[in-house]
Each structure stands twice: as structure tokens, then as C-alpha cells.
């Protein structure tokens, strides 16, 4: 297996819990993803301190899915503009 396709494992902390992420991405990339998720969870919990942890996680997941959908739509629009320009 080549170096770039090697499966790596990295230990991260998300929302106060230890997790092991495995993937072909670099350790730095996986750590950055974990940091983004942790930051979002902390932010939602700070703004909603009485919300149970699982509901905090669901809100963060919905927010991230919303951002992904918006970016996907923007990407599709940009591809359409590029095709029209050619």
C-alpha cells in the first residue's frame, strides 16, 4: 500500500470524549476536522446550556448538513456558469 493510501489512526478529543479516527487523510487533516466539530459542539452547548448532549450533537449535525447543501448548490451553480461560458 502506498504512503498516500495508507490508513492512519489519530486520537482526538471531541466534546470531552476521546475518539480514534481512521482514514487515508493526513493526521493533521483529521485533527482539524475533529477540532471543527468540537468547536461547533462547544458553541452550541454554550448558547444552549440546558440542552442534552445528544440534542447538541443533532443541532450541530443539522447545521453542518445545511452548510454542505448550500455549498453543493453553489458548486453546481458555478459549474453551470462555467459550462455556459464555454
C-alpha positions as CSV (number, residue, x, y, z in Angstrom):
1,X,0.0,0.0,0.0
2,X,1.4,3.4,-0.9
3,X,2.0,6.1,1.7
4,X,-0.8,8.3,0.5
5,X,-3.3,5.4,0.6
6,X,-2.2,4.1,4.0
7,X,-4.9,4.1,6.7
8,X,-3.9,6.3,9.6
9,X,-5.3,6.4,13.1
10,X,-5.3,9.5,15.2
11,X,-6.6,10.0,18.7
12,X,-8.7,13.1,19.1
13,X,-10.9,14.6,21.8
14,X,-14.4,15.8,20.8
15,X,-16.8,17.3,23.3
16,X,-14.8,15.9,26.2
17,X,-14.6,12.4,24.8
18,X,-11.6,10.5,23.3
19,X,-12.1,9.1,19.8
20,X,-9.9,7.4,17.4
21,X,-10.3,8.5,13.8
22,X,-9.1,6.2,11.0
23,X,-8.7,7.2,7.4
24,X,-6.5,7.9,4.5
25,X,-6.2,11.6,5.1
26,X,-3.3,13.1,7.0
27,X,-3.3,13.2,10.7
28,X,-3.4,17.0,10.6
29,X,-6.5,16.9,8.4
30,X,-8.3,14.5,10.7
31,X,-7.3,16.5,13.8
32,X,-8.6,19.7,12.0
33,X,-11.9,18.0,11.3
34,X,-12.2,16.9,14.9
35,X,-11.4,20.5,16.1
36,X,-14.1,21.9,13.8
37,X,-16.7,19.5,15.2
38,X,-15.6,20.1,18.8
39,X,-15.7,23.8,18.4
40,X,-19.2,23.7,16.9
41,X,-20.4,21.4,19.7
42,X,-18.9,23.7,22.4
43,X,-20.5,26.7,20.7
44,X,-24.0,25.2,20.6
45,X,-23.7,24.0,24.2
46,X,-22.6,27.4,25.4
47,X,-25.6,29.0,23.7
48,X,-28.0,26.3,25.0
49,X,-26.6,25.1,28.3
50,X,-29.7,23.1,29.3
51,X,-29.8,21.2,26.1
52,X,-28.9,17.5,26.4
53,X,-25.6,16.4,24.7
54,X,-27.4,14.3,22.1
55,X,-29.6,17.2,21.1
56,X,-26.5,19.4,20.9
57,X,-24.9,16.8,18.5
58,X,-28.1,16.7,16.4
59,X,-28.2,20.5,16.1
60,X,-24.6,20.6,15.0
61,X,-25.2,17.8,12.5
62,X,-28.2,19.7,11.0
63,X,-26.1,22.9,10.8
64,X,-23.2,21.2,9.1
65,X,-25.6,19.4,6.7
66,X,-27.2,22.8,5.9
67,X,-23.8,24.3,5.1
68,X,-22.9,21.3,2.9
69,X,-26.2,21.6,1.0
70,X,-25.6,25.3,0.4
71,X,-22.1,24.7,-0.7
72,X,-23.2,21.9,-3.0
73,X,-25.8,24.2,-4.6
74,X,-23.2,27.0,-5.1
75,X,-20.8,24.4,-6.6
76,X,-23.5,23.3,-9.1
77,X,-24.3,26.9,-10.0
78,X,-20.6,27.6,-10.6
79,X,-20.2,24.5,-12.8
80,X,-23.3,25.7,-14.8
81,X,-21.8,29.1,-15.3
82,X,-18.5,27.6,-16.4
83,X,-20.3,25.4,-18.9
84,X,-22.3,28.3,-20.2
85,X,-19.1,30.4,-20.6
86,X,-17.6,27.7,-22.8
